[in-house]
């Protein structure tokens, strides 16, 4: 079968969902109201609360939530379980769970004066639940930063060999990335002080991103041997440099970096989707990878298929179908920039469906490979970049540029997420400690970006004692904690709907997804503890099972607090 039927069919389903289920969410569930002033308009402090036009905010929000998740996760899941299970979960999850979660988090925050989803829980559940949730989130943010920093750094030291014998080195990607980060700063300054309109800023600076990719090949950055004598050390050094960038980016005003880089990155990522569409439509690629893998020994759908696919499929795909991190972006930065409630539909629900398309495209990069292809053994970012490179060759663009383009698209996703994560970690620290001055900003930022260094510099090994990358070590931890965070956010949205909506049973729209995500994520965490701790296979990293136990306890305590709050409300109402 041609891969076009899968990708096009998925796109049509997402489009139908936007105009049907998205409309239902906007009108019946969240009751969007144009007449209500948003916090961005009402407060507008020029630092965190800054109204943004729909196009700019959509680009920024999309590039912030997408990150490495919809690339890494679907590729890993497709390789592990086959493309059919991964595709099914991406489409169903994005439409009925991820989209509800994202849009609900955004509008709930807006209705609570752009306070975070944690404050929504404090208002609608209890202060104890709020503290537990905040701690849970901060731990999750640390793991997101560890996983995404390490895999981005791997792009700067890796090497892709093309069939022609030409090589694309990580030094070129590093150079292009640095140039890319400079461009939005200049763009932001021009828009701020010369009043350069957004559309002209995009027209000027978007082509310069292509120039940055092209120039990077001729000025590759290679770390000196005395700093990084080998590839493993070089990757760790790059990780530290990326974290230093996060320190700086998370404290500067949003107009100086976050908004222009988000808009620029968003359009760049739209270009990546268009590129993939070209490849899918004109490439004539056939599906070569198996629809199902990990089948039982007799070739049927026995224990070897259903388990461990349940629950690992759902935490491996991660952001490609649903992501708790999105609730932090929606309620942490996007809600402070939403200029009109009606835009919560394209930015909250629409961006999640766009991310679902990114996930489908990423999965397509696996589908066109043979099961015995050498690329299958590569890191997901290189599988994705190679697929994009093949697509671009169809319109006469050299494969080397295409692969650089793919890797830059990948790192563009991640940059947005990393500095947003650090900014959100700073917000959490400020809220928990009450230090809302420069001391709180500095301490919160340093802790959020500094703790991941401990894990990045730890030596990770598998059960046989072989070294493995940090991102692979923590991917399942990130996935499980991220999905559990989504479940807890959906619980908060459910309680808010119960407290505010006049429609009976409308809260089931968020409650049923919450139950499913809670079950899958905790199942995965328990399975990990049994495998790595009780079975004494904790050679990957000794701290992992303990962190998993903490996450389980915190999530259960939040649920208990929620039940208590609902019971009190019922008694009071009676």
C-alpha positions as CSV (number, residue, x, y, z in Angstrom):
1,X,0.0,0.0,0.0
2,X,1.2,3.5,-0.8
3,X,2.0,5.7,2.3
4,X,-0.1,8.5,0.8
5,X,-3.3,6.8,1.8
6,X,-2.2,6.7,5.4
7,X,-1.0,10.3,5.7
8,X,-3.7,11.9,3.6
9,X,-6.4,9.8,5.4
10,X,-5.1,10.9,8.8
11,X,-5.0,14.6,7.7
12,X,-8.7,14.3,6.6
13,X,-9.7,12.8,9.9
14,X,-7.9,15.6,11.8
15,X,-9.6,18.3,9.6
16,X,-13.0,16.7,10.2
17,X,-12.4,16.5,13.9
18,X,-11.4,20.2,14.1
19,X,-14.7,21.3,12.5
20,X,-16.9,18.9,14.4
21,X,-15.5,17.8,17.7
22,X,-13.5,21.0,18.0
23,X,-16.7,23.0,17.4
24,X,-18.5,20.9,20.1
25,X,-15.7,21.6,22.6
26,X,-15.7,25.4,21.8
27,X,-19.5,25.9,22.0
28,X,-20.9,23.2,24.4
29,X,-18.0,22.2,26.7
30,X,-15.8,25.3,27.2
31,X,-18.4,27.9,26.0
32,X,-15.9,30.3,24.5
33,X,-17.0,34.0,24.7
34,X,-15.5,36.7,22.5
35,X,-17.0,39.4,24.8
36,X,-14.8,38.4,27.8
37,X,-11.4,40.2,28.1
38,X,-8.5,37.9,28.3
39,X,-5.8,38.3,30.9
40,X,-3.3,39.2,28.2
41,X,-5.4,42.2,27.2
42,X,-6.4,43.1,30.7
43,X,-3.0,43.0,32.4
44,X,-0.5,43.5,29.5
45,X,2.7,44.1,31.6
46,X,5.0,43.9,28.6
47,X,7.0,41.0,30.1
48,X,4.9,37.8,30.5
49,X,1.4,39.2,29.7
50,X,1.6,40.3,26.1
51,X,-1.3,39.9,23.6
52,X,-0.2,38.1,20.5
53,X,-1.9,37.8,17.2
54,X,-3.4,34.4,16.4
55,X,-0.9,33.5,13.8
56,X,2.1,34.4,15.9
57,X,0.8,32.7,19.0
58,X,-0.2,29.6,17.1
59,X,3.3,29.3,15.7
60,X,4.9,29.8,19.1
61,X,2.5,27.5,20.9
62,X,2.8,24.8,18.2
63,X,6.6,24.8,18.2
64,X,6.6,24.8,22.0
65,X,4.3,21.9,22.5
66,X,5.6,19.8,19.6
67,X,9.3,19.3,20.7
68,X,11.0,16.0,20.1
69,X,7.9,14.1,21.4
70,X,5.9,13.7,18.1
71,X,9.1,12.7,16.3
72,X,10.8,10.5,18.8
73,X,7.8,8.8,20.3
74,X,6.0,7.6,17.1
75,X,9.2,6.5,15.5
76,X,10.2,4.4,18.7
77,X,6.6,3.0,19.0
78,X,6.5,2.2,15.2
79,X,9.8,0.3,15.4
80,X,8.8,-1.5,18.6
81,X,5.2,-2.4,17.9
82,X,4.6,-1.8,14.2
83,X,3.0,1.1,12.5
84,X,-0.7,0.2,12.9
85,X,-0.9,0.4,16.7
86,X,1.1,3.6,16.7
87,X,-1.1,5.2,14.0
88,X,-4.3,4.2,15.7
89,X,-3.2,5.7,19.0
90,X,-1.9,8.9,17.4
91,X,-5.2,9.6,15.6
92,X,-7.6,8.6,18.4
93,X,-5.5,10.1,21.1
94,X,-5.0,13.5,19.4
95,X,-8.7,14.0,18.6
96,X,-10.4,12.7,21.8
97,X,-7.8,13.1,24.5
98,X,-4.8,15.3,23.6
99,X,-7.0,18.0,22.0
100,X,-9.5,18.1,24.9
101,X,-6.6,18.3,27.4
102,X,-4.8,21.2,25.6
103,X,-7.9,23.3,24.9
104,X,-9.2,22.7,28.4
105,X,-6.0,23.7,30.0
106,X,-5.8,26.8,27.9
107,X,-9.3,28.1,28.6
108,X,-9.3,27.0,32.2
109,X,-6.2,29.1,32.8
110,X,-7.7,32.1,30.9
111,X,-10.8,31.9,33.1
112,X,-8.5,31.9,36.2
113,X,-6.7,35.1,35.2
114,X,-4.0,33.1,33.3
115,X,-2.8,31.3,36.3
116,X,-1.3,27.9,35.7
117,X,-3.2,24.6,35.6
118,X,-1.9,24.0,39.1
119,X,-3.7,27.1,40.4
120,X,-6.9,25.8,38.7
121,X,-6.5,22.7,40.9
122,X,-5.8,24.8,44.0
123,X,-9.0,26.8,43.4
124,X,-11.2,23.8,42.5
125,X,-9.7,21.0,44.6
126,X,-7.4,22.0,47.5
127,X,-4.1,23.7,48.5
128,X,-2.6,20.3,49.4
129,X,-3.5,19.0,45.9
130,X,-1.9,22.1,44.5
131,X,1.4,21.5,46.4
132,X,1.5,17.8,45.4
133,X,0.8,18.7,41.8
134,X,3.5,21.4,41.7
135,X,6.1,19.0,43.0
136,X,5.0,16.4,40.4
137,X,5.2,18.9,37.6
138,X,8.7,20.1,38.6
139,X,10.0,16.5,38.6
140,X,8.4,15.9,35.2
141,X,10.0,19.1,33.8
142,X,13.4,18.0,34.9
143,X,13.0,14.7,33.0
144,X,11.7,16.5,29.9
145,X,14.8,18.7,30.0
146,X,17.2,15.7,30.4
147,X,15.7,13.7,27.6
148,X,15.4,16.6,25.1
149,X,18.7,18.2,25.9
150,X,20.6,15.0,25.4
151,X,18.9,14.0,22.1
152,X,19.4,17.5,20.7
153,X,23.1,17.4,21.7
154,X,23.4,14.1,19.9
155,X,22.5,15.9,16.6
156,X,25.6,18.1,17.1
157,X,28.0,15.2,17.3
158,X,26.4,12.6,15.1
159,X,27.0,11.8,11.5
160,X,24.7,10.7,8.7
161,X,26.2,8.8,5.7
162,X,24.3,9.2,2.5
163,X,24.1,6.6,-0.3
164,X,26.3,8.8,-2.4
165,X,29.0,8.6,0.2
166,X,28.5,12.2,1.3
167,X,28.3,12.8,5.0
168,X,26.4,15.3,7.1
169,X,28.2,16.2,10.3
170,X,26.9,17.3,13.6
171,X,29.1,20.4,13.5
172,X,27.1,21.8,10.6
173,X,23.9,21.3,12.5
174,X,25.4,23.0,15.5
175,X,26.4,26.0,13.4
176,X,23.0,26.3,11.8
177,X,21.3,26.0,15.1
178,X,23.3,28.9,16.6
179,X,22.6,31.0,13.6
180,X,18.9,30.1,13.9
181,X,18.8,31.3,17.5
182,X,20.3,34.6,16.6
183,X,17.7,35.4,13.9
184,X,14.6,35.6,16.2
185,X,16.5,38.0,18.6
186,X,17.1,40.4,15.7
187,X,13.6,39.9,14.5
188,X,12.2,40.6,17.9
189,X,14.2,43.8,18.3
190,X,13.1,45.1,14.9
191,X,9.5,44.3,15.6
192,X,9.7,46.0,19.0
193,X,11.7,49.2,18.2
194,X,11.0,49.8,14.5
195,X,7.4,48.5,14.5
196,X,8.2,46.0,11.7
197,X,4.9,44.2,11.0
198,X,4.9,40.5,11.7
199,X,4.1,39.5,8.1
200,X,7.1,41.4,6.8
201,X,9.3,40.0,9.6
202,X,8.3,36.5,8.5
203,X,8.9,37.3,4.8
204,X,12.4,38.6,5.7
205,X,13.6,36.1,8.3
206,X,12.1,32.8,7.2
207,X,14.3,32.6,4.1
208,X,17.2,33.4,6.3
209,X,16.6,30.2,8.2
210,X,17.2,28.3,5.0
211,X,20.4,30.4,4.5
212,X,21.5,29.4,8.0
213,X,21.0,25.7,7.2
214,X,23.0,26.1,4.0
215,X,25.8,28.2,5.6
216,X,26.2,25.8,8.5
217,X,27.7,23.1,6.3
218,X,30.6,25.5,5.4
219,X,31.4,26.7,9.0
220,X,30.9,23.6,11.1
221,X,31.6,24.0,14.8
222,X,33.8,21.3,16.3
223,X,34.6,21.4,20.0
224,X,38.4,21.5,20.8
225,X,39.9,18.1,21.6
226,X,41.1,19.3,25.1
227,X,37.4,20.1,26.0
228,X,35.8,17.1,24.2
229,X,38.3,14.3,23.4
230,X,35.6,12.0,22.2
231,X,32.0,12.0,20.9
232,X,30.4,11.0,24.3
233,X,32.2,13.9,26.0
234,X,31.3,16.3,23.2
235,X,27.7,15.4,23.6
236,X,27.8,16.2,27.3
237,X,29.5,19.5,26.7
238,X,26.9,20.5,24.1
239,X,24.2,19.5,26.6
240,X,25.7,22.0,29.2
241,X,25.8,24.7,26.5
242,X,22.2,24.1,25.6
243,X,21.2,24.3,29.3
244,X,23.1,27.6,29.6
245,X,21.0,28.9,26.7
246,X,17.9,27.8,28.6
247,X,19.0,29.8,31.6
248,X,19.2,32.9,29.5
249,X,16.2,32.3,27.3
250,X,13.9,31.6,30.2
251,X,14.3,35.0,31.9
252,X,14.3,37.4,29.0
253,X,11.0,39.2,28.0
254,X,8.8,37.1,25.8
255,X,8.8,39.7,23.0
256,X,12.7,39.5,22.8
257,X,12.9,35.7,22.0
258,X,9.8,33.6,22.8
259,X,7.3,35.2,20.5
260,X,9.5,35.9,17.5
261,X,11.3,32.5,17.7
262,X,8.0,30.8,18.2
263,X,6.5,32.5,15.1
264,X,9.6,31.9,13.0
265,X,9.9,28.3,14.3
266,X,6.2,27.7,13.7
267,X,6.4,28.7,10.0
268,X,9.6,26.6,9.6
269,X,7.8,23.6,11.1
270,X,4.9,24.2,8.7
271,X,7.5,24.1,5.9
272,X,8.7,20.7,7.3
273,X,5.1,19.4,7.1
274,X,4.7,20.7,3.5
275,X,8.0,19.0,2.6
276,X,6.7,15.7,4.0
277,X,3.4,16.2,2.0
278,X,5.5,16.7,-1.2
279,X,7.3,13.4,-0.5
280,X,4.1,11.5,0.3
281,X,2.2,12.8,-2.7
282,X,4.9,12.5,-5.3
283,X,7.3,10.0,-3.9
284,X,5.3,6.9,-4.6
285,X,6.6,5.3,-1.4
286,X,5.3,1.9,-0.5
287,X,4.8,0.8,3.1
288,X,7.7,-1.6,3.8
289,X,7.8,-1.8,7.5
290,X,5.6,-4.5,9.3
291,X,2.1,-3.4,10.4
292,X,2.6,-5.3,13.7
293,X,5.7,-6.5,15.5
294,X,6.4,-8.2,18.8
295,X,3.8,-10.9,18.0
296,X,3.6,-13.9,20.1
297,X,5.8,-17.0,19.3
298,X,3.0,-18.7,17.3
299,X,2.6,-15.6,15.1
300,X,-0.7,-14.6,16.6
301,X,-1.9,-11.7,18.7
302,X,-0.9,-13.3,22.0
303,X,1.0,-12.1,25.1
304,X,3.9,-11.1,23.0
305,X,1.8,-8.6,21.2
306,X,-0.7,-7.2,23.7
307,X,1.9,-7.1,26.5
308,X,4.1,-5.1,26.7
309,X,2.3,-3.0,24.0
310,X,-0.2,-2.3,26.8
311,X,0.8,0.1,28.5
312,X,4.1,1.0,26.7
313,X,2.6,2.1,23.4
314,X,0.8,5.0,25.2
315,X,3.8,6.3,27.1
316,X,6.2,5.8,24.1
317,X,4.2,7.8,21.5
318,X,3.9,10.4,24.3
319,X,3.3,13.9,22.8
320,X,2.2,12.5,19.5
321,X,-1.2,11.8,21.0
322,X,-1.4,13.4,24.4
323,X,1.1,15.3,26.6
324,X,0.8,16.7,30.1
325,X,3.5,19.2,29.2
326,X,1.0,20.9,26.9
327,X,-1.1,21.9,29.9
328,X,2.0,23.7,31.3
329,X,2.5,25.6,28.0
330,X,-1.2,26.3,27.6
331,X,-1.6,27.6,31.1
332,X,1.9,28.9,31.7
333,X,2.8,31.0,28.6
334,X,0.0,30.8,25.9
335,X,-2.8,31.8,28.2
336,X,-0.9,35.0,29.0
337,X,-0.8,35.9,25.3
338,X,-4.2,34.9,24.1
339,X,-5.9,38.0,22.8
340,X,-9.4,36.6,22.3
341,X,-11.2,33.6,23.8
342,X,-12.3,32.3,20.3
343,X,-8.7,31.7,19.5
344,X,-8.5,29.0,22.1
345,X,-9.9,26.6,19.5
346,X,-7.2,26.9,16.8
347,X,-4.4,27.4,19.4
348,X,-5.5,24.8,21.9
349,X,-7.3,22.1,19.8
350,X,-5.9,22.9,16.4
351,X,-2.3,22.9,17.4
352,X,-2.7,19.4,19.0
353,X,-4.1,18.1,15.7
354,X,-1.2,19.7,13.9
355,X,1.1,17.9,16.3
356,X,-0.8,14.7,15.5
357,X,0.1,15.3,11.8
358,X,3.8,15.7,12.7
359,X,3.5,12.4,14.5
360,X,1.9,10.7,11.5
361,X,4.7,12.1,9.2
362,X,7.3,10.9,11.6
363,X,5.8,7.5,11.6
364,X,5.8,7.5,7.8
365,X,9.6,7.9,7.9
366,X,9.6,4.4,9.6
367,X,6.8,2.9,7.4
368,X,8.9,3.4,4.2
369,X,11.9,1.5,5.6
370,X,12.5,-2.2,5.4
371,X,12.6,-4.0,8.7
372,X,16.3,-4.9,8.2
373,X,17.3,-1.3,7.2
374,X,20.4,0.0,9.0
375,X,18.5,3.3,9.7
376,X,16.2,1.4,12.1
377,X,19.1,1.2,14.5
378,X,19.7,4.9,14.4
379,X,18.4,7.5,16.9
380,X,14.8,8.7,16.0
381,X,16.0,12.2,15.0
382,X,18.3,10.7,12.3
383,X,15.5,8.5,11.0
384,X,13.3,11.5,10.8
385,X,15.9,13.6,9.1
386,X,16.7,10.9,6.6
387,X,13.0,10.6,5.7
388,X,12.8,14.4,5.2
389,X,15.9,14.3,3.1
390,X,14.4,11.7,0.8
391,X,11.3,13.7,0.4
392,X,13.2,16.9,-0.5
393,X,15.2,15.0,-3.1
394,X,12.0,14.7,-5.1
395,X,12.1,18.5,-5.9
396,X,15.8,18.6,-6.7
397,X,17.1,19.6,-3.3
398,X,20.4,17.7,-2.4
399,X,19.9,15.0,0.2
400,X,22.6,16.6,2.4
401,X,20.6,19.8,2.6
402,X,17.4,17.8,3.2
403,X,18.9,15.9,6.1
404,X,20.2,19.2,7.6
405,X,16.8,20.6,7.1
406,X,15.2,17.7,8.9
407,X,17.6,17.9,11.9
408,X,17.1,21.6,12.1
409,X,13.4,21.1,12.2
410,X,13.9,18.6,15.0
411,X,16.1,21.0,17.0
412,X,13.7,23.9,16.3
413,X,11.0,21.9,18.1
414,X,13.3,21.1,21.0
415,X,14.7,24.6,21.6
416,X,11.2,26.0,22.1
417,X,10.3,23.3,24.5
418,X,13.6,23.5,26.5
419,X,13.4,27.2,27.3
420,X,9.7,27.0,27.9
421,X,10.3,24.1,30.4
422,X,12.9,26.2,32.2
423,X,10.6,29.2,32.3
424,X,7.8,27.1,33.7
425,X,10.1,25.5,36.3
426,X,10.9,29.1,37.4
427,X,7.2,29.9,37.6
428,X,6.7,26.9,39.8
429,X,9.5,27.8,42.1
430,X,8.3,31.3,42.5
431,X,4.7,30.1,43.3
432,X,5.8,27.5,45.8
433,X,8.3,29.8,47.6
434,X,6.5,33.1,47.2
435,X,9.8,34.6,45.9
436,X,8.4,36.7,43.0
437,X,11.5,38.9,42.7
438,X,14.9,38.6,41.0
439,X,16.0,36.2,43.7
440,X,13.2,33.8,43.0
441,X,13.7,34.1,39.2
442,X,17.4,33.4,39.5
443,X,17.1,30.4,42.0
444,X,14.1,28.9,40.1
445,X,15.9,29.1,36.8
446,X,19.2,27.7,38.1
447,X,17.6,24.8,39.9
448,X,15.4,23.8,36.9
449,X,18.3,24.0,34.4
450,X,21.0,22.8,36.8
451,X,19.5,19.6,38.2
452,X,19.4,17.9,34.7
453,X,23.2,18.3,34.5
454,X,23.5,15.6,37.3
455,X,21.7,13.1,35.1
456,X,23.4,14.1,31.9
457,X,26.8,13.5,33.4
458,X,25.9,10.2,34.9
459,X,27.0,7.1,33.0
460,X,24.0,5.1,31.9
461,X,24.3,1.4,31.1
462,X,21.8,-1.3,30.1
463,X,21.3,-4.7,31.8
464,X,24.4,-6.0,30.0
465,X,26.6,-3.1,31.1
466,X,26.7,-1.4,27.7
467,X,26.6,2.4,27.7
468,X,23.3,3.9,26.5
469,X,22.4,7.6,25.9
470,X,20.7,9.5,28.6
471,X,17.6,10.3,26.5
472,X,16.9,6.6,25.9
473,X,17.3,5.9,29.6
474,X,14.8,8.4,30.6
475,X,12.4,8.3,27.7
476,X,9.9,5.8,29.4
477,X,10.2,7.8,32.6
478,X,9.5,11.0,30.7
479,X,6.6,9.3,28.8
480,X,4.9,7.9,31.8
481,X,5.3,11.0,34.0
482,X,4.1,13.1,31.0
483,X,1.0,11.0,30.4
484,X,0.3,10.9,34.2
485,X,0.6,14.7,34.3
486,X,-2.0,14.8,31.4
487,X,-4.3,12.7,33.5
488,X,-3.9,14.9,36.5
489,X,-4.5,18.0,34.4
490,X,-7.6,16.4,33.0
491,X,-8.8,15.7,36.5
492,X,-8.4,19.4,37.3
493,X,-10.3,20.3,34.2
494,X,-13.1,17.8,35.1
495,X,-13.5,19.3,38.6
496,X,-13.6,22.8,37.1
497,X,-16.3,21.8,34.7
498,X,-18.3,20.1,37.4
499,X,-18.1,23.4,39.5
500,X,-18.9,25.8,36.6
501,X,-20.8,24.1,33.8
502,X,-24.6,24.1,33.8
503,X,-24.7,21.1,31.4
504,X,-25.2,17.7,33.0
505,X,-22.5,15.1,32.4
506,X,-20.4,17.4,30.1
507,X,-17.5,16.7,32.5
508,X,-17.3,13.2,31.1
509,X,-15.5,14.7,28.0
510,X,-12.4,15.2,30.2
511,X,-13.1,12.6,32.9
512,X,-13.0,9.5,30.7
513,X,-9.7,10.4,29.1
514,X,-8.3,11.2,32.6
515,X,-9.2,7.7,33.8
516,X,-7.6,6.0,30.8
517,X,-4.4,8.1,30.9
518,X,-4.1,7.6,34.7
519,X,-4.4,3.8,34.4
520,X,-1.9,3.5,31.5
521,X,0.7,5.8,33.0
522,X,0.6,4.2,36.5
523,X,0.6,0.7,35.0
524,X,3.8,1.6,33.1
525,X,5.4,3.1,36.2
526,X,4.6,0.0,38.3
527,X,5.9,-2.3,35.6
528,X,9.1,-0.4,35.5
529,X,9.5,-0.7,39.3
530,X,8.9,-4.4,39.1
531,X,11.4,-4.8,36.3
532,X,14.2,-2.5,37.4
533,X,13.9,-2.5,41.2
534,X,12.2,-5.6,42.6
535,X,13.7,-7.9,39.9
536,X,17.1,-6.1,40.6
537,X,17.6,-5.0,37.1
538,X,18.2,-1.4,38.0
539,X,21.5,-1.2,36.2
540,X,20.1,1.6,33.9
541,X,20.1,4.1,36.7
542,X,19.6,3.5,40.4
543,X,17.4,6.5,40.9
544,X,14.8,5.7,38.3
545,X,12.6,3.2,40.3
546,X,12.6,5.5,43.3
547,X,11.5,8.5,41.1
548,X,8.7,6.3,39.7
549,X,7.5,5.4,43.1
550,X,7.4,9.1,44.1
551,X,5.4,9.9,41.0
552,X,2.9,7.1,41.7
553,X,2.4,8.3,45.3
554,X,2.0,11.9,44.3
555,X,-0.5,11.1,41.6
556,X,-2.6,8.9,43.9
557,X,-2.5,11.6,46.7
558,X,-3.8,14.2,44.1
559,X,-6.7,11.9,43.2
560,X,-7.5,11.3,46.9
561,X,-7.6,15.0,47.5
562,X,-9.9,15.4,44.4
563,X,-12.3,12.8,45.7
564,X,-12.4,14.4,49.1
565,X,-13.1,17.9,47.6
566,X,-15.9,16.5,45.4
567,X,-17.5,14.7,48.4
568,X,-17.3,17.9,50.5
569,X,-19.0,19.8,47.6
570,X,-21.7,17.2,47.4
571,X,-22.4,17.4,51.2
572,X,-22.4,21.2,51.1
573,X,-24.8,21.2,48.1
574,X,-27.1,18.8,49.9
